[in-house]
Each structure stands twice: as C-alpha cells, then as structure tokens.
C-alpha cells in the first residue's frame, strides 16, 4: 500500500464548499472540525477505495518488485526507485491505468522502494470527481452511519469511472 510522505496542497474540497453543500452553520466550531477532519477526508477515502486511485495530490512511497504495478492508480510521475537504498535506473509505463516499474539491473525478487507523485490538487480536480465528493459529503453529513458499500453512494459510481483502475488478477 502506498504511504503518504508529503501532501501537496489542500483537500480537494474546501471547508467553505463543504459548509455550503451541507447547508451547515459555518460559525459552529465543532461542526467545522467534523467537516474538515472527518467528513471531507472520509468522502475522499471512499472515492479512493472505489476507484483504486490516489486522488489527493502528494508524494507517496511504496515497496514493490520489478515488473510489478503500484497498488493504486493516478500516478503522475515516478521520482525515484531505490534498491537496498541505492538509486537504480528504471522504466515507468502505464498499462490499464496502472503504473508499472521495470528495473533491469536487479533480480526479480529484490524489493524496490518507489517514490512517486500522484493525485489531483484542488485546481486540477476534475468536475465529475468534485461533484461526486460534494454529493457524498452531503450524504455523510446527514447519515453518519453510511459506508462505502451503501447504495446511495454506489449509485454515483458512474461519476468516478474515468478514475477507476480495473481490478487486477
């Protein structure tokens, strides 16, 4: 699983957008904290679970083996690949929305530490993703017991289709 090293920018939905979407009173500090710290990241997390893609812009790291794909999609750029802490030359290609790293200078069973940039920032967030996040945020605000499997949420999957990584085998 990828590990976030450094977020770049803010969440895809601002607190102000969330307040407007759920028609909350923006003067209540506890409600703002719930939106900012729980519901906004929660909606993004559900979208990432459904799509298999990293959606929030950041620098991530993951350990894989040569020829293996990174576990999440929406990788913008691979910064470095290390084998036992030593930089190695690599090829980066995308197949079926999956980032595949190939290193010819190490054996197949050698773990590789891959550092990469993935996700969208608020300015480049596609409209259909923004719409999905806002609608789901409204659902989560009204019904805090919803899960990613809930029919209300899953009925909007069509908005996420362009970010969805086909399941592996």
Secondary structure, 3 states (H helix, E strand, C coil): CCEEEEECCCCCCCHHHHHHHHCCCCCCHHHHHHHHHHHHHHHHHHHHHHHCECCECEEEEEEEECCCECCCECEEEEEEEEECCEECCCEEEEECCEEEEECCCCCCCCEEEEEEEECECCCCCCHHHHHHHHHHHHHHHHCCCCCCCCHHHHCCHHHHHHHCCCCCC
